Amino acid sequence: DHKETYIEAYTKSIQVVESMLKLDRLRQEVAINNMLSRQERLNRMSYFGNALPNYRMKRTASLPNTAAKT
């Protein structure tokens, strides 16, 4: 009987450790995905920043409405 309780306690502790490791892997995966998406955004901005020195949108004059009036 003593061996069974020892084995049960051992099994439970292994399950707890496995659960903690799984949560840690998930946290790492989220952190890596966030870093990659942030890096991707920075790469895009630097690409457009280098390709277009004035990245801001510019205001243009409106064209007159040429649609036929009814």
C-alpha positions as CSV (number, residue, x, y, z in Angstrom):
1,D,0.0,0.0,0.0
2,H,2.9,2.3,0.8
3,K,4.3,1.7,-2.7
4,E,1.0,2.6,-4.3
5,T,0.8,6.0,-2.5
6,Y,4.4,6.7,-3.4
7,I,3.8,5.9,-7.1
8,E,0.6,8.0,-7.0
9,A,2.4,11.0,-5.5
10,Y,5.3,10.6,-7.9
11,T,2.8,10.4,-10.9
12,K,1.0,13.6,-9.7
13,S,4.3,15.5,-9.2
14,I,5.4,14.4,-12.8
15,Q,2.0,15.7,-14.1
16,V,2.5,19.0,-12.3
17,V,6.0,19.4,-13.8
18,E,4.7,18.5,-17.3
19,S,1.9,21.0,-16.9
20,M,4.3,23.8,-15.8
21,L,6.6,23.0,-18.8
22,K,3.7,23.1,-21.2
23,L,2.6,26.5,-19.9
24,D,6.1,27.8,-20.1
25,R,6.4,26.5,-23.8
26,L,3.1,28.3,-24.6
27,R,4.4,31.6,-23.0
28,Q,7.6,31.3,-25.0
29,E,5.6,30.7,-28.2
30,V,3.5,33.8,-27.6
31,A,6.5,35.9,-26.8
32,I,8.3,34.7,-29.9
33,N,5.3,35.4,-32.1
34,N,5.0,38.9,-30.6
35,M,8.7,39.5,-31.2
36,L,8.4,38.3,-34.8
37,S,5.3,40.3,-35.6
38,R,6.9,43.4,-34.0
39,Q,10.1,42.8,-36.0
40,E,8.1,42.3,-39.2
41,R,6.3,45.7,-38.6
42,L,9.6,47.4,-38.0
43,N,11.1,45.8,-41.2
44,R,8.1,47.0,-43.2
45,M,8.4,50.5,-41.8
46,S,12.1,50.7,-42.4
47,Y,11.6,49.4,-46.0
48,F,8.9,52.0,-46.8
49,G,10.9,54.6,-44.9
50,N,13.9,54.0,-47.1
51,A,11.8,53.7,-50.3
52,L,9.8,56.8,-49.6
53,P,11.7,59.5,-47.7
54,N,8.5,61.4,-46.9
55,Y,6.3,58.6,-45.6
56,R,3.5,60.9,-44.6
57,M,0.4,61.1,-46.8
58,K,0.2,64.3,-48.7
59,R,-2.9,66.4,-49.2
60,T,-4.1,66.8,-52.8
61,A,-6.6,69.1,-54.4
62,S,-10.0,67.6,-55.0
63,L,-11.1,67.1,-58.6
64,P,-14.5,68.5,-59.6
65,N,-17.4,66.0,-59.7
66,T,-17.7,65.0,-63.3
67,A,-20.7,62.7,-62.8
68,A,-23.8,63.6,-64.8
69,K,-26.3,65.5,-62.6
70,T,-29.9,64.3,-62.8
